[in-house]
Amino acid sequence: MTSTEINVVGLFLNIAGTIILAISLGRYLLGLHMMTMAHELFLLAINQPPMPIVQFTGTDTHVDKGRRRAKWLSFLGLTLVIAGFVAQVWALLQAGASSLEEPIPNSR
C-alpha cells in the first residue's frame, strides 16, 4: 500500500470512529432525558393535588442498558479513532519526513 492509501484508510477510520462515538453519546443521553422527564412529570403531579399521581417504573433498566451499550460503542469508536491516527502517522513515516522539508516551488 502506498502512503496515500494508508492515509485515506486512516481518515476513514477516524470518520467511522467519530460517528460511532456520536451515536453512543446520543443513545446514552436519550435514556437520561427519558429518566429526567419522568421525574419532572412525577414532581408536577405531586405539586398539583387534583392531578392523579403517575409513577414511571423501569426507567433505570433503560438507562442501564443505554449505559452498557454506550460503554462498548465508545470503546469501539475510540479504538477506531486511535487506529486512524496511527495509520496516518504510519503513512507520514512511510512517505518520509524528508519530503516535508523540501521547499515549496514558486508558482511564477
Secondary structure, 3 states (H helix, E strand, C coil): CCHHHHHHHHHHHHHHHHHHHHHHHHHHHHHHHHHHHHHHHHHHHHHCCCCCCCCCCCHHHHHHHHHHHHHHHHHHHHHHHHHHHHHHHHHHHHHCCHHHHCCCCCCC
